[in-house]
Amino acid sequence: MSGMKSNLLSLGQLLEKGFVMKIEDNVLKVYASKKRLVLKAHLSKNRTFKVRIDVMEHECLATVVRKSE
């Protein structure tokens, strides 16, 4: 995704995956399970909802628990 200028997000695909969308007062809100807000975007002049998503580097950490006898 590095260097990507723009991409389209399919609201239909989000609906299929169980997300809920609400558009009110020119603002799109996308909710995940338990009504957790995951995206909020205002309607732009060209009638699209522009969202900026910053990609973060992820680091996986693991722990091991051993029972002592």
mmJSON file of the N, C-alpha and C atoms, coordinates in Angstrom:
{"data_MODEL":{"atom_site":{
"group_PDB":["ATOM","ATOM","ATOM","ATOM","ATOM","ATOM","ATOM","ATOM","ATOM","ATOM","ATOM","ATOM","ATOM","ATOM","ATOM","ATOM","ATOM","ATOM","ATOM","ATOM","ATOM","ATOM","ATOM","ATOM","ATOM","ATOM","ATOM","ATOM","ATOM","ATOM","ATOM","ATOM","ATOM","ATOM","ATOM","ATOM","ATOM","ATOM","ATOM","ATOM","ATOM","ATOM","ATOM","ATOM","ATOM","ATOM","ATOM","ATOM","ATOM","ATOM","ATOM","ATOM","ATOM","ATOM","ATOM","ATOM","ATOM","ATOM","ATOM","ATOM","ATOM","ATOM","ATOM","ATOM","ATOM","ATOM","ATOM","ATOM","ATOM","ATOM","ATOM","ATOM","ATOM","ATOM","ATOM","ATOM","ATOM","ATOM","ATOM","ATOM","ATOM","ATOM","ATOM","ATOM","ATOM","ATOM","ATOM","ATOM","ATOM","ATOM","ATOM","ATOM","ATOM","ATOM","ATOM","ATOM","ATOM","ATOM","ATOM","ATOM","ATOM","ATOM","ATOM","ATOM","ATOM","ATOM","ATOM","ATOM","ATOM","ATOM","ATOM","ATOM","ATOM","ATOM","ATOM","ATOM","ATOM","ATOM","ATOM","ATOM","ATOM","ATOM","ATOM","ATOM","ATOM","ATOM","ATOM","ATOM","ATOM","ATOM","ATOM","ATOM","ATOM","ATOM","ATOM","ATOM","ATOM","ATOM","ATOM","ATOM","ATOM","ATOM","ATOM","ATOM","ATOM","ATOM","ATOM","ATOM","ATOM","ATOM","ATOM","ATOM","ATOM","ATOM","ATOM","ATOM","ATOM","ATOM","ATOM","ATOM","ATOM","ATOM","ATOM","ATOM","ATOM","ATOM","ATOM","ATOM","ATOM","ATOM","ATOM","ATOM","ATOM","ATOM","ATOM","ATOM","ATOM","ATOM","ATOM","ATOM","ATOM","ATOM","ATOM","ATOM","ATOM","ATOM","ATOM","ATOM","ATOM","ATOM","ATOM","ATOM","ATOM","ATOM","ATOM","ATOM","ATOM","ATOM","ATOM","ATOM","ATOM","ATOM","ATOM","ATOM","ATOM","ATOM","ATOM"],
"id":[1,2,3,4,5,6,7,8,9,10,11,12,13,14,15,16,17,18,19,20,21,22,23,24,25,26,27,28,29,30,31,32,33,34,35,36,37,38,39,40,41,42,43,44,45,46,47,48,49,50,51,52,53,54,55,56,57,58,59,60,61,62,63,64,65,66,67,68,69,70,71,72,73,74,75,76,77,78,79,80,81,82,83,84,85,86,87,88,89,90,91,92,93,94,95,96,97,98,99,100,101,102,103,104,105,106,107,108,109,110,111,112,113,114,115,116,117,118,119,120,121,122,123,124,125,126,127,128,129,130,131,132,133,134,135,136,137,138,139,140,141,142,143,144,145,146,147,148,149,150,151,152,153,154,155,156,157,158,159,160,161,162,163,164,165,166,167,168,169,170,171,172,173,174,175,176,177,178,179,180,181,182,183,184,185,186,187,188,189,190,191,192,193,194,195,196,197,198,199,200,201,202,203,204,205,206,207],
"type_symbol":["N","C","C","N","C","C","N","C","C","N","C","C","N","C","C","N","C","C","N","C","C","N","C","C","N","C","C","N","C","C","N","C","C","N","C","C","N","C","C","N","C","C","N","C","C","N","C","C","N","C","C","N","C","C","N","C","C","N","C","C","N","C","C","N","C","C","N","C","C","N","C","C","N","C","C","N","C","C","N","C","C","N","C","C","N","C","C","N","C","C","N","C","C","N","C","C","N","C","C","N","C","C","N","C","C","N","C","C","N","C","C","N","C","C","N","C","C","N","C","C","N","C","C","N","C","C","N","C","C","N","C","C","N","C","C","N","C","C","N","C","C","N","C","C","N","C","C","N","C","C","N","C","C","N","C","C","N","C","C","N","C","C","N","C","C","N","C","C","N","C","C","N","C","C","N","C","C","N","C","C","N","C","C","N","C","C","N","C","C","N","C","C","N","C","C","N","C","C","N","C","C","N","C","C","N","C","C"],
"label_atom_id":["N","CA","C","N","CA","C","N","CA","C","N","CA","C","N","CA","C","N","CA","C","N","CA","C","N","CA","C","N","CA","C","N","CA","C","N","CA","C","N","CA","C","N","CA","C","N","CA","C","N","CA","C","N","CA","C","N","CA","C","N","CA","C","N","CA","C","N","CA","C","N","CA","C","N","CA","C","N","CA","C","N","CA","C","N","CA","C","N","CA","C","N","CA","C","N","CA","C","N","CA","C","N","CA","C","N","CA","C","N","CA","C","N","CA","C","N","CA","C","N","CA","C","N","CA","C","N","CA","C","N","CA","C","N","CA","C","N","CA","C","N","CA","C","N","CA","C","N","CA","C","N","CA","C","N","CA","C","N","CA","C","N","CA","C","N","CA","C","N","CA","C","N","CA","C","N","CA","C","N","CA","C","N","CA","C","N","CA","C","N","CA","C","N","CA","C","N","CA","C","N","CA","C","N","CA","C","N","CA","C","N","CA","C","N","CA","C","N","CA","C","N","CA","C","N","CA","C","N","CA","C","N","CA","C","N","CA","C","N","CA","C"],
"label_alt_id":[null,null,null,null,null,null,null,null,null,null,null,null,null,null,null,null,null,null,null,null,null,null,null,null,null,null,null,null,null,null,null,null,null,null,null,null,null,null,null,null,null,null,null,null,null,null,null,null,null,null,null,null,null,null,null,null,null,null,null,null,null,null,null,null,null,null,null,null,null,null,null,null,null,null,null,null,null,null,null,null,null,null,null,null,null,null,null,null,null,null,null,null,null,null,null,null,null,null,null,null,null,null,null,null,null,null,null,null,null,null,null,null,null,null,null,null,null,null,null,null,null,null,null,null,null,null,null,null,null,null,null,null,null,null,null,null,null,null,null,null,null,null,null,null,null,null,null,null,null,null,null,null,null,null,null,null,null,null,null,null,null,null,null,null,null,null,null,null,null,null,null,null,null,null,null,null,null,null,null,null,null,null,null,null,null,null,null,null,null,null,null,null,null,null,null,null,null,null,null,null,null,null,null,null,null,null,null],
"label_comp_id":["MET","MET","MET","SER","SER","SER","GLY","GLY","GLY","MET","MET","MET","LYS","LYS","LYS","SER","SER","SER","ASN","ASN","ASN","LEU","LEU","LEU","LEU","LEU","LEU","SER","SER","SER","LEU","LEU","LEU","GLY","GLY","GLY","GLN","GLN","GLN","LEU","LEU","LEU","LEU","LEU","LEU","GLU","GLU","GLU","LYS","LYS","LYS","GLY","GLY","GLY","PHE","PHE","PHE","VAL","VAL","VAL","MET","MET","MET","LYS","LYS","LYS","ILE","ILE","ILE","GLU","GLU","GLU","ASP","ASP","ASP","ASN","ASN","ASN","VAL","VAL","VAL","LEU","LEU","LEU","LYS","LYS","LYS","VAL","VAL","VAL","TYR","TYR","TYR","ALA","ALA","ALA","SER","SER","SER","LYS","LYS","LYS","LYS","LYS","LYS","ARG","ARG","ARG","LEU","LEU","LEU","VAL","VAL","VAL","LEU","LEU","LEU","LYS","LYS","LYS","ALA","ALA","ALA","HIS","HIS","HIS","LEU","LEU","LEU","SER","SER","SER","LYS","LYS","LYS","ASN","ASN","ASN","ARG","ARG","ARG","THR","THR","THR","PHE","PHE","PHE","LYS","LYS","LYS","VAL","VAL","VAL","ARG","ARG","ARG","ILE","ILE","ILE","ASP","ASP","ASP","VAL","VAL","VAL","MET","MET","MET","GLU","GLU","GLU","HIS","HIS","HIS","GLU","GLU","GLU","CYS","CYS","CYS","LEU","LEU","LEU","ALA","ALA","ALA","THR","THR","THR","VAL","VAL","VAL","VAL","VAL","VAL","ARG","ARG","ARG","LYS","LYS","LYS","SER","SER","SER","GLU","GLU","GLU"],
"label_asym_id":["A","A","A","A","A","A","A","A","A","A","A","A","A","A","A","A","A","A","A","A","A","A","A","A","A","A","A","A","A","A","A","A","A","A","A","A","A","A","A","A","A","A","A","A","A","A","A","A","A","A","A","A","A","A","A","A","A","A","A","A","A","A","A","A","A","A","A","A","A","A","A","A","A","A","A","A","A","A","A","A","A","A","A","A","A","A","A","A","A","A","A","A","A","A","A","A","A","A","A","A","A","A","A","A","A","A","A","A","A","A","A","A","A","A","A","A","A","A","A","A","A","A","A","A","A","A","A","A","A","A","A","A","A","A","A","A","A","A","A","A","A","A","A","A","A","A","A","A","A","A","A","A","A","A","A","A","A","A","A","A","A","A","A","A","A","A","A","A","A","A","A","A","A","A","A","A","A","A","A","A","A","A","A","A","A","A","A","A","A","A","A","A","A","A","A","A","A","A","A","A","A","A","A","A","A","A","A"],
"label_entity_id":["1","1","1","1","1","1","1","1","1","1","1","1","1","1","1","1","1","1","1","1","1","1","1","1","1","1","1","1","1","1","1","1","1","1","1","1","1","1","1","1","1","1","1","1","1","1","1","1","1","1","1","1","1","1","1","1","1","1","1","1","1","1","1","1","1","1","1","1","1","1","1","1","1","1","1","1","1","1","1","1","1","1","1","1","1","1","1","1","1","1","1","1","1","1","1","1","1","1","1","1","1","1","1","1","1","1","1","1","1","1","1","1","1","1","1","1","1","1","1","1","1","1","1","1","1","1","1","1","1","1","1","1","1","1","1","1","1","1","1","1","1","1","1","1","1","1","1","1","1","1","1","1","1","1","1","1","1","1","1","1","1","1","1","1","1","1","1","1","1","1","1","1","1","1","1","1","1","1","1","1","1","1","1","1","1","1","1","1","1","1","1","1","1","1","1","1","1","1","1","1","1","1","1","1","1","1","1"],
"label_seq_id":[1,1,1,2,2,2,3,3,3,4,4,4,5,5,5,6,6,6,7,7,7,8,8,8,9,9,9,10,10,10,11,11,11,12,12,12,13,13,13,14,14,14,15,15,15,16,16,16,17,17,17,18,18,18,19,19,19,20,20,20,21,21,21,22,22,22,23,23,23,24,24,24,25,25,25,26,26,26,27,27,27,28,28,28,29,29,29,30,30,30,31,31,31,32,32,32,33,33,33,34,34,34,35,35,35,36,36,36,37,37,37,38,38,38,39,39,39,40,40,40,41,41,41,42,42,42,43,43,43,44,44,44,45,45,45,46,46,46,47,47,47,48,48,48,49,49,49,50,50,50,51,51,51,52,52,52,53,53,53,54,54,54,55,55,55,56,56,56,57,57,57,58,58,58,59,59,59,60,60,60,61,61,61,62,62,62,63,63,63,64,64,64,65,65,65,66,66,66,67,67,67,68,68,68,69,69,69],
"pdbx_PDB_ins_code":[null,null,null,null,null,null,null,null,null,null,null,null,null,null,null,null,null,null,null,null,null,null,null,null,null,null,null,null,null,null,null,null,null,null,null,null,null,null,null,null,null,null,null,null,null,null,null,null,null,null,null,null,null,null,null,null,null,null,null,null,null,null,null,null,null,null,null,null,null,null,null,null,null,null,null,null,null,null,null,null,null,null,null,null,null,null,null,null,null,null,null,null,null,null,null,null,null,null,null,null,null,null,null,null,null,null,null,null,null,null,null,null,null,null,null,null,null,null,null,null,null,null,null,null,null,null,null,null,null,null,null,null,null,null,null,null,null,null,null,null,null,null,null,null,null,null,null,null,null,null,null,null,null,null,null,null,null,null,null,null,null,null,null,null,null,null,null,null,null,null,null,null,null,null,null,null,null,null,null,null,null,null,null,null,null,null,null,null,null,null,null,null,null,null,null,null,null,null,null,null,null,null,null,null,null,null,null],
"Cartn_x":[0.809,0.0,0.846,2.105,2.989,2.935,2.757,2.721,1.348,0.347,-0.989,-1.598,-2.113,-2.713,-4.159,-4.953,-6.35,-6.88,-8.0,-8.649,-10.134,-10.963,-12.395,-12.803,-13.733,-14.249,-15.686,-16.013,-17.346,-18.237,-19.271,-20.204,-20.965,-21.231,-21.898,-21.098,-19.786,-18.942,-18.915,-18.92,-18.958,-20.272,-21.391,-22.685,-22.668,-22.081,-21.993,-21.194,-20.251,-19.412,-19.998,-21.199,-21.87,-21.724,-21.078,-20.961,-22.295,-22.525,-23.744,-23.34,-24.048,-23.765,-24.921,-24.578,-25.594,-25.109,-25.962,-25.633,-26.656,-26.154,-27.024,-26.271,-26.935,-26.318,-24.999,-24.975,-23.79,-22.572,-22.82,-21.739,-22.046,-21.07,-21.17,-20.498,-21.203,-20.628,-20.756,-19.677,-19.657,-19.388,-20.254,-20.171,-19.852,-19.042,-18.756,-19.704,-19.41,-20.261,-20.369,-21.469,-21.75,-21.749,-22.115,-22.25,-20.964,-19.828,-18.533,-18.215,-18.087,-17.792,-16.377,-16.249,-14.931,-14.53,-15.495,-15.175,-16.2,-15.718,-16.59,-16.019,-16.862,-16.377,-17.448,-17.003,-17.902,-18.002,-19.15,-19.373,-18.538,-17.758,-16.912,-17.651,-17.02,-17.635,-17.957,-17.174,-17.43,-18.357,-19.097,-20.108,-19.527,-18.337,-17.735,-17.385,-17.175,-16.758,-15.278,-14.457,-13.01,-12.54,-11.761,-11.25,-9.748,-9.038,-7.593,-7.307,-6.624,-6.271,-4.757,-4.17,-2.731,-2.395,-1.447,-1.025,0.034,-0.147,0.802,1.56,2.788,3.564,3.093,2.865,2.399,3.54,3.511,4.503,3.755,4.044,3.355,4.206,3.588,4.27,3.599,4.366,3.82,4.345,3.522,3.951,3.703,4.455,4.305,4.142,3.112,2.884,3.153,4.03,4.349,3.952,3.276,2.891,4.095,4.336,5.406,4.82,5.533,5.021,5.481],
"Cartn_y":[-1.198,0.0,1.251,1.108,2.256,2.978,4.282,5.062,5.139,4.486,4.507,5.89,6.467,7.798,7.751,6.822,6.712,5.324,4.997,3.723,3.914,3.009,3.095,2.063,2.436,1.551,1.204,-0.066,-0.514,-0.622,0.219,0.135,-1.184,-1.696,-2.991,-4.108,-4.1,-5.134,-4.996,-3.763,-3.575,-4.098,-3.855,-4.379,-5.899,-6.537,-7.995,-8.528,-7.75,-8.184,-7.802,-7.221,-6.941,-5.531,-4.646,-3.268,-2.552,-1.482,-0.688,0.729,1.284,2.632,3.559,4.811,5.827,7.122,7.731,9.014,10.023,11.073,12.094,13.411,14.48,15.819,15.813,15.101,15.016,14.37,13.521,12.802,11.302,10.532,9.08,8.52,7.639,6.949,5.452,4.723,3.274,2.678,1.728,1.101,-0.381,-0.885,-2.321,-2.914,-4.11,-4.772,-3.947,-4.114,-3.416,-1.899,-1.448,-0.021,0.773,0.147,0.823,1.59,2.922,3.769,3.487,3.126,2.822,3.793,4.562,5.492,6.617,7.848,9.016,9.904,10.284,11.091,12.087,13.295,14.339,14.279,14.641,14.689,15.815,15.499,16.511,17.189,18.178,18.938,18.067,17.004,16.138,14.967,15.1,14.131,12.77,12.754,11.525,11.749,10.665,10.745,10.415,11.405,11.225,10.863,9.778,9.293,9.137,9.587,9.383,8.271,7.249,6.127,6.012,6.163,6.028,4.573,4.035,2.654,2.635,1.741,1.622,0.314,0.328,-0.901,-1.672,-2.966,-3.789,-4.661,-4.908,-5.773,-6.79,-8.033,-9.092,-9.513,-9.547,-9.97,-11.247,-12.114,-13.365,-13.601,-14.269,-14.638,-16.123,-16.696,-18.114,-18.195,-18.945,-19.165,-20.63,-20.876,-22.256,-22.455,-23.569,-23.875,-24.443,-23.921,-24.479,-25.557,-26.643,-27.781,-27.738],
"Cartn_z":[0.0,0.0,0.0,0.196,0.208,-1.135,-1.108,-2.327,-2.975,-2.414,-2.989,-2.807,-3.915,-3.859,-3.4,-3.94,-3.531,-3.864,-3.267,-3.495,-3.21,-3.695,-3.452,-2.425,-1.604,-0.578,-0.959,-1.012,-1.394,-0.165,-0.109,1.007,0.966,-0.236,-0.372,0.258,0.052,0.648,2.169,2.661,4.112,4.694,3.988,4.431,4.493,3.47,3.448,4.628,5.113,6.232,7.589,7.585,8.844,9.382,8.646,9.09,8.865,9.603,9.477,9.085,8.075,7.614,7.923,8.225,8.472,7.818,6.985,6.372,6.859,7.508,8.073,8.098,7.677,7.647,6.883,5.73,4.861,5.527,6.496,7.172,7.108,6.626,6.59,7.834,8.526,9.679,9.435,9.68,9.523,10.901,11.265,12.582,12.435,13.345,13.428,14.468,14.882,15.872,17.147,17.831,19.085,18.904,17.693,17.375,17.624,17.387,17.56,16.275,16.372,15.223,14.728,13.434,12.884,11.78,11.25,10.172,10.167,9.976,9.881,8.791,7.813,6.694,6.27,5.95,5.468,3.946,3.427,1.992,1.4,0.349,-0.283,-1.431,-2.043,-3.132,-4.34,-4.575,-5.731,-5.366,-4.265,-3.831,-3.465,-2.934,-2.414,-0.943,-0.239,1.156,1.202,1.489,1.49,2.894,2.954,4.23,4.111,5.087,5.132,6.132,5.656,6.518,6.536,7.703,7.857,8.162,7.43,7.631,8.722,9.679,10.784,10.664,11.107,11.178,12.404,12.242,13.354,13.86,15.141,15.757,16.601,16.388,17.11,18.308,19.453,20.668,21.181,21.762,22.279,23.698,24.505,25.839,26.043,26.944,27.279,28.79,29.206,30.628,30.922,31.861,32.249,33.705,33.946,35.328,36.057,37.219,38.028,38.942,39.099,39.876,41.286],
"occupancy":[1.0,1.0,1.0,1.0,1.0,1.0,1.0,1.0,1.0,1.0,1.0,1.0,1.0,1.0,1.0,1.0,1.0,1.0,1.0,1.0,1.0,1.0,1.0,1.0,1.0,1.0,1.0,1.0,1.0,1.0,1.0,1.0,1.0,1.0,1.0,1.0,1.0,1.0,1.0,1.0,1.0,1.0,1.0,1.0,1.0,1.0,1.0,1.0,1.0,1.0,1.0,1.0,1.0,1.0,1.0,1.0,1.0,1.0,1.0,1.0,1.0,1.0,1.0,1.0,1.0,1.0,1.0,1.0,1.0,1.0,1.0,1.0,1.0,1.0,1.0,1.0,1.0,1.0,1.0,1.0,1.0,1.0,1.0,1.0,1.0,1.0,1.0,1.0,1.0,1.0,1.0,1.0,1.0,1.0,1.0,1.0,1.0,1.0,1.0,1.0,1.0,1.0,1.0,1.0,1.0,1.0,1.0,1.0,1.0,1.0,1.0,1.0,1.0,1.0,1.0,1.0,1.0,1.0,1.0,1.0,1.0,1.0,1.0,1.0,1.0,1.0,1.0,1.0,1.0,1.0,1.0,1.0,1.0,1.0,1.0,1.0,1.0,1.0,1.0,1.0,1.0,1.0,1.0,1.0,1.0,1.0,1.0,1.0,1.0,1.0,1.0,1.0,1.0,1.0,1.0,1.0,1.0,1.0,1.0,1.0,1.0,1.0,1.0,1.0,1.0,1.0,1.0,1.0,1.0,1.0,1.0,1.0,1.0,1.0,1.0,1.0,1.0,1.0,1.0,1.0,1.0,1.0,1.0,1.0,1.0,1.0,1.0,1.0,1.0,1.0,1.0,1.0,1.0,1.0,1.0,1.0,1.0,1.0,1.0,1.0,1.0,1.0,1.0,1.0,1.0,1.0,1.0],
"B_iso_or_equiv":[0.0,0.0,0.0,0.0,0.0,0.0,0.0,0.0,0.0,0.0,0.0,0.0,0.0,0.0,0.0,0.0,0.0,0.0,0.0,0.0,0.0,0.0,0.0,0.0,0.0,0.0,0.0,0.0,0.0,0.0,0.0,0.0,0.0,0.0,0.0,0.0,0.0,0.0,0.0,0.0,0.0,0.0,0.0,0.0,0.0,0.0,0.0,0.0,0.0,0.0,0.0,0.0,0.0,0.0,0.0,0.0,0.0,0.0,0.0,0.0,0.0,0.0,0.0,0.0,0.0,0.0,0.0,0.0,0.0,0.0,0.0,0.0,0.0,0.0,0.0,0.0,0.0,0.0,0.0,0.0,0.0,0.0,0.0,0.0,0.0,0.0,0.0,0.0,0.0,0.0,0.0,0.0,0.0,0.0,0.0,0.0,0.0,0.0,0.0,0.0,0.0,0.0,0.0,0.0,0.0,0.0,0.0,0.0,0.0,0.0,0.0,0.0,0.0,0.0,0.0,0.0,0.0,0.0,0.0,0.0,0.0,0.0,0.0,0.0,0.0,0.0,0.0,0.0,0.0,0.0,0.0,0.0,0.0,0.0,0.0,0.0,0.0,0.0,0.0,0.0,0.0,0.0,0.0,0.0,0.0,0.0,0.0,0.0,0.0,0.0,0.0,0.0,0.0,0.0,0.0,0.0,0.0,0.0,0.0,0.0,0.0,0.0,0.0,0.0,0.0,0.0,0.0,0.0,0.0,0.0,0.0,0.0,0.0,0.0,0.0,0.0,0.0,0.0,0.0,0.0,0.0,0.0,0.0,0.0,0.0,0.0,0.0,0.0,0.0,0.0,0.0,0.0,0.0,0.0,0.0,0.0,0.0,0.0,0.0,0.0,0.0,0.0,0.0,0.0,0.0,0.0,0.0],
"pdbx_formal_charge":[null,null,null,null,null,null,null,null,null,null,null,null,null,null,null,null,null,null,null,null,null,null,null,null,null,null,null,null,null,null,null,null,null,null,null,null,null,null,null,null,null,null,null,null,null,null,null,null,null,null,null,null,null,null,null,null,null,null,null,null,null,null,null,null,null,null,null,null,null,null,null,null,null,null,null,null,null,null,null,null,null,null,null,null,null,null,null,null,null,null,null,null,null,null,null,null,null,null,null,null,null,null,null,null,null,null,null,null,null,null,null,null,null,null,null,null,null,null,null,null,null,null,null,null,null,null,null,null,null,null,null,null,null,null,null,null,null,null,null,null,null,null,null,null,null,null,null,null,null,null,null,null,null,null,null,null,null,null,null,null,null,null,null,null,null,null,null,null,null,null,null,null,null,null,null,null,null,null,null,null,null,null,null,null,null,null,null,null,null,null,null,null,null,null,null,null,null,null,null,null,null,null,null,null,null,null,null],
"auth_seq_id":[1,1,1,2,2,2,3,3,3,4,4,4,5,5,5,6,6,6,7,7,7,8,8,8,9,9,9,10,10,10,11,11,11,12,12,12,13,13,13,14,14,14,15,15,15,16,16,16,17,17,17,18,18,18,19,19,19,20,20,20,21,21,21,22,22,22,23,23,23,24,24,24,25,25,25,26,26,26,27,27,27,28,28,28,29,29,29,30,30,30,31,31,31,32,32,32,33,33,33,34,34,34,35,35,35,36,36,36,37,37,37,38,38,38,39,39,39,40,40,40,41,41,41,42,42,42,43,43,43,44,44,44,45,45,45,46,46,46,47,47,47,48,48,48,49,49,49,50,50,50,51,51,51,52,52,52,53,53,53,54,54,54,55,55,55,56,56,56,57,57,57,58,58,58,59,59,59,60,60,60,61,61,61,62,62,62,63,63,63,64,64,64,65,65,65,66,66,66,67,67,67,68,68,68,69,69,69],
"auth_comp_id":["MET","MET","MET","SER","SER","SER","GLY","GLY","GLY","MET","MET","MET","LYS","LYS","LYS","SER","SER","SER","ASN","ASN","ASN","LEU","LEU","LEU","LEU","LEU","LEU","SER","SER","SER","LEU","LEU","LEU","GLY","GLY","GLY","GLN","GLN","GLN","LEU","LEU","LEU","LEU","LEU","LEU","GLU","GLU","GLU","LYS","LYS","LYS","GLY","GLY","GLY","PHE","PHE","PHE","VAL","VAL","VAL","MET","MET","MET","LYS","LYS","LYS","ILE","ILE","ILE","GLU","GLU","GLU","ASP","ASP","ASP","ASN","ASN","ASN","VAL","VAL","VAL","LEU","LEU","LEU","LYS","LYS","LYS","VAL","VAL","VAL","TYR","TYR","TYR","ALA","ALA","ALA","SER","SER","SER","LYS","LYS","LYS","LYS","LYS","LYS","ARG","ARG","ARG","LEU","LEU","LEU","VAL","VAL","VAL","LEU","LEU","LEU","LYS","LYS","LYS","ALA","ALA","ALA","HIS","HIS","HIS","LEU","LEU","LEU","SER","SER","SER","LYS","LYS","LYS","ASN","ASN","ASN","ARG","ARG","ARG","THR","THR","THR","PHE","PHE","PHE","LYS","LYS","LYS","VAL","VAL","VAL","ARG","ARG","ARG","ILE","ILE","ILE","ASP","ASP","ASP","VAL","VAL","VAL","MET","MET","MET","GLU","GLU","GLU","HIS","HIS","HIS","GLU","GLU","GLU","CYS","CYS","CYS","LEU","LEU","LEU","ALA","ALA","ALA","THR","THR","THR","VAL","VAL","VAL","VAL","VAL","VAL","ARG","ARG","ARG","LYS","LYS","LYS","SER","SER","SER","GLU","GLU","GLU"],
"auth_asym_id":["A","A","A","A","A","A","A","A","A","A","A","A","A","A","A","A","A","A","A","A","A","A","A","A","A","A","A","A","A","A","A","A","A","A","A","A","A","A","A","A","A","A","A","A","A","A","A","A","A","A","A","A","A","A","A","A","A","A","A","A","A","A","A","A","A","A","A","A","A","A","A","A","A","A","A","A","A","A","A","A","A","A","A","A","A","A","A","A","A","A","A","A","A","A","A","A","A","A","A","A","A","A","A","A","A","A","A","A","A","A","A","A","A","A","A","A","A","A","A","A","A","A","A","A","A","A","A","A","A","A","A","A","A","A","A","A","A","A","A","A","A","A","A","A","A","A","A","A","A","A","A","A","A","A","A","A","A","A","A","A","A","A","A","A","A","A","A","A","A","A","A","A","A","A","A","A","A","A","A","A","A","A","A","A","A","A","A","A","A","A","A","A","A","A","A","A","A","A","A","A","A","A","A","A","A","A","A"],
"auth_atom_id":["N","CA","C","N","CA","C","N","CA","C","N","CA","C","N","CA","C","N","CA","C","N","CA","C","N","CA","C","N","CA","C","N","CA","C","N","CA","C","N","CA","C","N","CA","C","N","CA","C","N","CA","C","N","CA","C","N","CA","C","N","CA","C","N","CA","C","N","CA","C","N","CA","C","N","CA","C","N","CA","C","N","CA","C","N","CA","C","N","CA","C","N","CA","C","N","CA","C","N","CA","C","N","CA","C","N","CA","C","N","CA","C","N","CA","C","N","CA","C","N","CA","C","N","CA","C","N","CA","C","N","CA","C","N","CA","C","N","CA","C","N","CA","C","N","CA","C","N","CA","C","N","CA","C","N","CA","C","N","CA","C","N","CA","C","N","CA","C","N","CA","C","N","CA","C","N","CA","C","N","CA","C","N","CA","C","N","CA","C","N","CA","C","N","CA","C","N","CA","C","N","CA","C","N","CA","C","N","CA","C","N","CA","C","N","CA","C","N","CA","C","N","CA","C","N","CA","C","N","CA","C","N","CA","C","N","CA","C","N","CA","C"],
"pdbx_PDB_model_num":[1,1,1,1,1,1,1,1,1,1,1,1,1,1,1,1,1,1,1,1,1,1,1,1,1,1,1,1,1,1,1,1,1,1,1,1,1,1,1,1,1,1,1,1,1,1,1,1,1,1,1,1,1,1,1,1,1,1,1,1,1,1,1,1,1,1,1,1,1,1,1,1,1,1,1,1,1,1,1,1,1,1,1,1,1,1,1,1,1,1,1,1,1,1,1,1,1,1,1,1,1,1,1,1,1,1,1,1,1,1,1,1,1,1,1,1,1,1,1,1,1,1,1,1,1,1,1,1,1,1,1,1,1,1,1,1,1,1,1,1,1,1,1,1,1,1,1,1,1,1,1,1,1,1,1,1,1,1,1,1,1,1,1,1,1,1,1,1,1,1,1,1,1,1,1,1,1,1,1,1,1,1,1,1,1,1,1,1,1,1,1,1,1,1,1,1,1,1,1,1,1,1,1,1,1,1,1]
}}}
